[in-house]
Amino acid sequence: MNNTSDTKVEPHEIEQALFETQKKIYPRSISGYYANIRWFMVWFTQVLFYGTAWLTWNDRQAVLFDLAARKFYIFGLVFWPQDFIYLAVLLIISALLLFLVTAVAGRVFCGYACPQSVYTEIFMWIERVIEGDRSARIKLDGVPLSAHKVSLKALKHFVWITLALWTGFTFVGYFTPIHTLIHETLNVSLGPWQLFWILFYGLATYGNAGWMREQVCKYMCPYARFQSAMFDNDTLTVTYDTERGEPRGSRSKKMDYKAKGLGTCVDCNICVQVCPTGIDIRDGLQYECIGCALCIDACDQVMDKMEYPKGLIRYTTEHALTEKLDHKGIIQRMLRPRILVYSSILFLITVIAALSITLKSPLKFDVIRDRGLPRTTENGSIDNVYRLHIMNTEEHPHRYSIEVDGIPGIAIVSDSGFEMAATSTKAIPARIRVPADTDKKGSSKITFTVRDLDNNNVSVSEKAAFLIPR
């Protein structure tokens, strides 16, 4: 029987074994091809986000989601609740596009266009401008509190909060006209919901981009968890060439590393220092990798200094590494059935949606028959009453006329012509009459047609039932 140790285990030792404290990451700034693309996407997305809210179209905000009026304005298009199908189609297209991009090039969306990555990059740039680069920030965090340290930290957080609140303000500006919103803000007359969403979205931006950063990508984002289902051996990913780089080791530039049995990796750890999620790409593909490729820029610069070939870390595929494929071979392997299926479905849905929006009629209406019984007039003719709910979706007033057919001698007794304001709805009562000598009894199908008098090419027809007492 083995004797158990009498050594006492301290509680703090157990805690240390079960829980690893999250270490703060200090990403090092880097320049290069992929870093430039990343900053281009930062500028592109933010100019689009902050700038579009101030554009005007037909004397209104160009892009406005007016929930109170139940109208979505997107430049020259006006969408109503009846157009909800287009939102569903947009979500389907976005999902398919994400699947396609992921199957081809991994998590490039995360690295270049995801709001979390974009705002984290902006907040880290502000931090670098105020506190300095990596070594300066590490040194600043390591020294005791002082007036200099407090002033730098306070300035950084002030700029962060200002940018976060402006982001929240711009976000709400897509739901409340931004000129109205800024007027109410200056006059301290914001509504409770407007104030709530400005503060909520601003706090989310400040917390996610300023404090949690890579933890959002690693622990909160569900995409990181299921992305592997869309990866295969022909997916382009940021990859460390183990065969070429190992065994790694430091050396001088003049050393014959091959004679020493070393690979081209000089073990400088710069690829780890520039990584916004703090991983070591040399350990292989990891779910924390967001595909930003900053480690490629960093490694290529080191390879240049050492006068080694670039590409120790590069965008490539598993098959390209194992089968020594060239660029042409990689492209050929990328055109696999999954990619062709995603592309075909995406193209088809996009074309159909575009044609549907282009050919969408600016006139819509529904017919509702009055619940009352048919009315027989003094001369024996039969009247039915209907209510026509008509919608002018264009941003111009129009004149319309109502026509009806389906029964010989059928006619409209009420006014058949009317006008409608731009982007408005109207309920029009319509009294329909058939002669007394009609042969049809019971329920008969009739057709209402609403015609645009300003554009003869626009007309919409709807069927209804006309009741004649037996």
C-alpha positions in Angstrom: 0.0 0.0 0.0 1.4 3.4 -1.0 1.8 6.0 1.6 0.1 9.3 0.8 2.1 12.5 1.3 1.5 14.5 4.4 2.5 17.7 2.7 -0.2 20.3 3.2 -1.5 21.9 0.0 -2.0 25.6 0.4 -5.4 27.1 -0.9 -3.6 29.6 -3.1 -1.7 26.8 -4.9 -5.0 25.0 -5.7 -6.4 28.3 -7.1 -3.4 28.9 -9.2 -3.7 25.5 -10.7 -7.4 25.8 -11.6 -7.4 29.4 -12.8 -5.0 31.3 -15.0 -5.1 35.0 -14.7 -5.7 36.9 -18.0 -2.5 38.7 -18.9 -2.8 42.1 -20.5 -1.7 42.1 -24.2 0.5 45.0 -25.4 0.4 44.7 -29.3 3.4 46.1 -31.0 2.7 48.5 -33.9 3.8 47.2 -37.3 3.7 48.5 -40.9 3.5 46.5 -44.1 1.2 45.2 -46.8 -1.5 43.7 -44.6 -1.3 46.4 -42.0 -2.0 48.9 -44.8 -5.0 46.9 -45.9 -6.2 46.8 -42.4 -6.0 50.6 -42.0 -7.7 51.1 -45.4 -10.6 49.0 -44.1 -10.7 51.1 -40.9 -10.9 54.3 -42.9 -13.4 52.8 -45.4 -15.8 51.4 -42.8 -15.7 54.5 -40.5 -16.1 57.0 -43.3 -19.0 55.0 -44.5 -20.5 54.7 -40.9 -20.0 58.3 -39.7 -20.4 60.0 -43.1 -23.5 58.3 -44.5 -25.7 59.5 -41.6 -25.1 63.1 -42.8 -26.0 62.5 -46.5 -29.3 63.9 -47.8 -31.6 62.6 -50.6 -34.8 64.3 -51.8 -34.7 66.8 -48.9 -34.4 64.0 -46.3 -31.7 61.9 -44.7 -30.3 59.5 -47.3 -30.3 56.4 -45.0 -32.9 56.5 -42.2 -34.7 53.7 -40.4 -37.8 55.5 -39.3 -39.3 53.0 -36.9 -42.0 55.4 -35.7 -43.3 55.9 -39.2 -42.5 52.3 -40.2 -40.5 53.4 -43.2 -36.9 52.6 -44.1 -35.2 55.0 -46.4 -32.1 53.9 -48.3 -31.2 56.6 -50.8 -33.9 56.4 -53.5 -35.6 53.3 -52.1 -38.4 53.3 -49.5 -39.1 50.0 -47.7 -42.3 49.4 -45.7 -43.3 46.6 -43.3 -44.7 44.7 -46.2 -41.1 44.6 -47.6 -39.8 42.6 -44.7 -38.9 39.8 -47.1 -36.0 42.0 -48.3 -34.5 42.1 -44.9 -34.7 38.3 -44.7 -33.0 38.1 -48.2 -30.3 40.5 -47.0 -29.5 38.4 -44.0 -29.4 35.3 -46.2 -27.0 37.0 -48.6 -24.8 38.2 -45.7 -24.6 34.7 -44.2 -23.8 33.1 -47.6 -21.1 35.7 -48.3 -19.6 35.1 -44.9 -19.6 31.4 -45.5 -18.0 31.9 -48.9 -15.3 34.2 -47.6 -14.5 31.9 -44.7 -14.3 28.8 -46.9 -11.9 30.7 -49.2 -9.7 32.7 -46.8 -10.6 31.9 -43.2 -11.4 34.7 -40.8 -10.4 37.6 -43.0 -13.7 39.3 -42.1 -12.7 39.2 -38.4 -9.3 40.7 -39.1 -10.3 43.5 -41.5 -14.0 44.3 -41.3 -15.5 43.1 -38.0 -16.6 46.2 -35.9 -14.8 44.7 -32.9 -11.5 44.5 -34.7 -11.9 47.9 -36.4 -12.7 49.8 -33.2 -10.1 47.9 -31.2 -7.5 49.0 -33.8 -8.7 52.7 -33.5 -8.6 52.6 -29.7 -5.2 51.0 -29.7 -3.9 53.7 -32.1 -5.2 56.3 -29.7 -3.4 54.5 -26.8 -0.2 54.4 -28.8 -0.4 58.1 -29.6 -0.9 59.1 -26.0 1.1 56.5 -24.0 3.7 55.4 -26.6 4.5 52.1 -28.3 4.6 48.7 -26.7 7.7 49.1 -24.5 6.5 52.6 -23.3 3.1 51.2 -22.3 4.6 48.3 -20.5 6.9 50.6 -18.6 4.1 53.0 -17.8 1.8 50.3 -16.4 4.7 49.0 -14.3 5.5 52.2 -12.4 3.6 53.5 -9.4 0.9 56.1 -9.7 2.1 59.6 -10.4 0.8 62.8 -11.8 2.3 62.0 -15.2 0.7 58.5 -15.3 -2.7 59.7 -14.1 -2.7 62.5 -16.7 -1.9 60.1 -19.6 -4.5 57.6 -18.5 -7.1 60.2 -18.0 -6.5 61.8 -21.4 -6.6 58.4 -23.0 -9.9 57.5 -21.4 -11.4 60.9 -22.2 -10.6 60.5 -25.9 -12.0 56.9 -25.8 -15.2 58.0 -24.1 -15.6 60.9 -26.5 -15.2 58.7 -29.5 -17.5 56.0 -28.0 -20.3 58.5 -27.3 -20.0 60.0 -30.9 -20.2 56.4 -32.2 -23.4 55.9 -30.1 -24.8 59.2 -31.3 -24.1 58.3 -35.0 -25.8 54.9 -34.5 -28.9 56.5 -33.1 -28.8 59.0 -35.9 -29.7 56.3 -38.4 -33.1 55.9 -36.5 -33.8 59.5 -35.6 -32.8 62.1 -38.2 -29.3 63.1 -37.2 -30.0 66.9 -37.7 -33.0 66.6 -35.3 -30.9 64.6 -32.9 -28.0 67.1 -32.8 -30.6 69.9 -32.3 -32.2 68.0 -29.4 -28.8 67.2 -27.9 -27.7 70.9 -28.0 -31.0 71.9 -26.4 -30.8 69.1 -23.8 -34.2 67.7 -24.9 -33.3 64.2 -25.9 -36.0 61.6 -25.5 -35.4 58.8 -22.9 -35.0 56.1 -25.5 -32.6 58.2 -27.6 -30.5 58.9 -24.6 -30.5 55.3 -23.5 -29.3 53.9 -26.8 -26.6 56.6 -27.2 -25.2 55.7 -23.8 -25.7 52.0 -24.3 -24.0 51.8 -27.7 -21.3 54.2 -26.5 -20.6 52.1 -23.4 -20.5 48.9 -25.4 -18.0 50.5 -27.8 -15.9 51.8 -24.9 -16.0 48.5 -23.0 -15.4 46.2 -26.0 -12.7 48.1 -27.8 -11.0 49.8 -24.9 -11.1 47.1 -22.2 -12.1 43.6 -23.4 -10.5 43.8 -26.8 -9.2 40.3 -27.7 -11.4 38.7 -25.0 -14.5 39.4 -27.1 -12.9 37.5 -30.0 -11.7 34.7 -27.8 -14.6 34.1 -25.4 -17.7 36.0 -26.5 -17.8 35.8 -30.3 -19.7 32.6 -31.4 -18.1 32.8 -34.9 -14.8 31.8 -33.5 -16.4 28.6 -32.2 -18.1 27.3 -35.4 -15.7 28.7 -38.0 -13.8 25.4 -38.1 -16.9 23.8 -39.7 -16.2 25.9 -42.8 -12.5 25.2 -43.0 -10.8 22.5 -44.9 -7.3 21.7 -46.2 -7.8 24.1 -49.1 -8.8 27.2 -47.0 -6.3 30.0 -47.0 -5.1 30.7 -43.5 -2.2 32.5 -41.9 0.3 29.7 -41.6 3.8 29.2 -40.2 5.9 27.0 -42.4 7.2 24.5 -39.8 9.4 22.6 -42.2 11.2 25.7 -43.3 11.4 27.5 -39.9 12.3 24.7 -37.5 14.3 24.1 -35.5 14.2 27.8 -34.6 16.9 29.7 -32.8 18.7 33.0 -32.5 21.7 33.7 -34.5 23.8 36.5 -36.1 23.1 37.6 -39.7 26.4 36.2 -40.9 26.0 32.8 -39.3 25.5 29.8 -41.6 22.3 28.6 -40.0 22.0 25.6 -42.2 25.4 24.3 -41.0 24.2 24.7 -37.4 21.1 22.7 -38.2 18.7 25.6 -37.7 15.7 26.7 -39.7 15.0 30.2 -40.9 13.0 31.2 -37.7 15.3 33.4 -35.6 12.9 33.1 -32.6 12.6 36.8 -32.2 8.9 36.6 -31.1 8.0 39.7 -33.0 5.1 37.7 -34.6 3.7 37.2 -31.1 4.3 40.8 -30.1 2.2 42.2 -33.0 -0.6 39.7 -32.6 -3.8 41.5 -31.3 -5.0 38.3 -29.6 -1.6 37.4 -28.2 -1.2 34.0 -29.8 1.9 32.3 -31.2 1.2 31.4 -34.8 4.1 29.0 -34.7 2.0 26.7 -32.6 -0.3 26.1 -35.5 -3.8 27.3 -36.5 -5.8 28.4 -33.4 -9.4 29.5 -33.1 -8.1 32.8 -31.5 -6.4 33.8 -34.8 -8.5 36.5 -36.5 -6.6 36.3 -39.7 -5.3 39.9 -39.6 -1.9 38.8 -41.0 0.1 41.3 -39.0 2.5 38.5 -38.1 3.2 38.1 -41.8 4.3 41.7 -42.1 6.4 41.4 -39.0 8.1 38.2 -40.0 8.7 39.4 -43.6 10.6 42.5 -42.2 12.8 40.2 -40.1 13.4 38.0 -43.1 14.5 41.1 -45.1 16.9 42.1 -42.4 18.4 38.6 -42.2 18.4 38.4 -46.0 16.3 35.3 -46.0 13.4 34.6 -48.4 10.1 36.0 -47.2 7.0 33.8 -46.6 8.1 31.9 -43.4 4.6 33.0 -42.2 2.2 33.5 -45.1 -1.3 33.0 -46.4 -1.4 29.4 -47.7 -3.3 26.1 -47.3 -2.6 22.8 -45.7 -2.5 21.1 -49.1 -0.1 23.7 -50.4 2.4 23.0 -47.6 2.2 19.2 -47.8 2.1 19.0 -51.6 4.4 21.9 -52.4 1.8 23.7 -54.5 2.6 26.9 -56.3 0.2 29.9 -56.6 -1.5 28.4 -59.6 -2.0 25.1 -57.8 -3.5 26.8 -54.8 -6.0 28.7 -57.0 -7.0 25.5 -58.8 -7.6 23.6 -55.5 -9.6 26.6 -54.2 -12.2 26.1 -56.9 -13.8 23.1 -55.2 -17.5 22.1 -55.0 -18.2 23.9 -51.8 -16.9 27.2 -53.2 -18.8 26.8 -56.5 -22.1 26.0 -54.7 -21.8 29.0 -52.3 -20.9 31.2 -55.2 -23.8 30.0 -57.4 -26.4 30.3 -54.7 -25.1 33.7 -53.7 -25.1 35.0 -57.3 -28.6 33.6 -57.9 -30.2 35.1 -54.8 -28.4 38.5 -55.3 -29.6 38.7 -58.9 -33.2 37.8 -58.0 -33.2 40.3 -55.1 -31.8 43.0 -57.3 -34.4 42.4 -60.1 -37.2 42.3 -57.5 -36.2 45.6 -56.0 -35.7 47.2 -59.5 -39.1 46.0 -60.8 -40.9 46.6 -57.5 -44.2 48.4 -58.1 -44.4 51.8 -56.3 -48.1 51.2 -55.9 -49.6 48.7 -53.5 -53.1 48.1 -52.3 -55.4 45.5 -50.5 -59.1 45.1 -50.8 -61.3 44.4 -47.8 -65.0 43.8 -48.3 -67.3 45.5 -45.8 -68.8 43.0 -43.3 -72.4 44.3 -44.0 -74.9 42.5 -46.2 -75.3 43.5 -49.8 -77.7 46.4 -50.2 -80.6 46.4 -52.7 -81.4 49.8 -54.1 -84.9 51.1 -55.0 -84.5 50.1 -58.6 -83.3 46.6 -57.7 -79.6 47.0 -58.3 -77.1 45.5 -55.8 -74.5 47.4 -53.9 -71.4 46.0 -52.1 -69.1 48.3 -50.1 -65.3 47.8 -50.0 -62.4 49.4 -48.4 -59.2 49.8 -50.5 -56.0 50.3 -48.5 -53.7 52.0 -51.0 -50.0 52.8 -50.6 -47.9 55.2 -52.6 -44.3 54.1 -51.9 -42.7 56.8 -54.1 -41.4 60.1 -52.7 -43.7 62.1 -55.1 -47.5 62.7 -54.9 -49.6 60.9 -57.4 -53.1 60.8 -58.9 -54.9 57.5 -59.1 -58.1 56.1 -60.5 -60.1 53.0 -59.5 -61.5 50.6 -62.1 -63.6 47.4 -61.5 -64.7 44.6 -63.8 -65.8 40.9 -63.6 -69.6 41.2 -63.9 -71.5 42.7 -66.8 -72.6 46.2 -66.0 -70.6 46.5 -62.8 -69.7 50.1 -61.9 -68.2 52.3 -59.2 -70.8 54.5 -57.5 -68.4 56.3 -55.2 -65.6 58.6 -56.4 -63.2 56.7 -58.6 -60.4 59.3 -58.6 -58.2 60.5 -55.8 -54.8 62.0 -55.0 -52.1 60.7 -52.5 -49.2 62.4 -50.9 -45.6 61.1 -51.2 -44.9 57.9 -49.2 -48.3 57.7 -47.7 -51.2 55.3 -47.2 -54.8 55.9 -47.6 -58.1 53.9 -47.0 -60.5 54.6 -49.9 -64.2 53.5 -49.5 -65.6 52.1 -52.7 -69.3 51.4 -53.4 -69.7 48.9 -56.2 -73.0 48.4 -58.0 -74.3 45.8 -60.4 -77.6 46.0 -62.4 -80.8 44.4 -61.1 -81.1 42.1 -64.2 -77.7 40.4 -63.6 -77.9 36.7 -64.1 -75.2 35.8 -61.6 -76.3 35.0 -58.0 -74.3 34.2 -54.9 -70.6 35.0 -54.8 -68.8 36.3 -58.0 -65.2 37.2 -58.6 -64.5 40.8 -59.5 -61.2 42.6 -60.1 -60.2 46.0 -58.8 -57.5 47.9 -60.7 -55.8 51.0 -59.3 -54.1 52.9 -62.1 -51.5 55.7 -61.8 -52.8 58.7 -63.8 -49.3 60.2 -63.9 -47.7 57.0 -65.2 -49.8 54.7 -67.4 -47.2 51.9 -66.9 -48.1 51.6 -63.2 -51.2 49.7 -62.2 -52.1 47.1 -59.7 -55.0 44.6 -59.7 -56.5 42.7 -56.8 -59.4 40.2 -56.8 -62.4 40.4 -54.5 -65.8 38.7 -54.0 -69.1 40.4 -54.9 -72.2 39.0 -53.2 -75.6 39.0 -54.9 -78.6 37.7 -52.9 -80.2 34.6 -54.3 
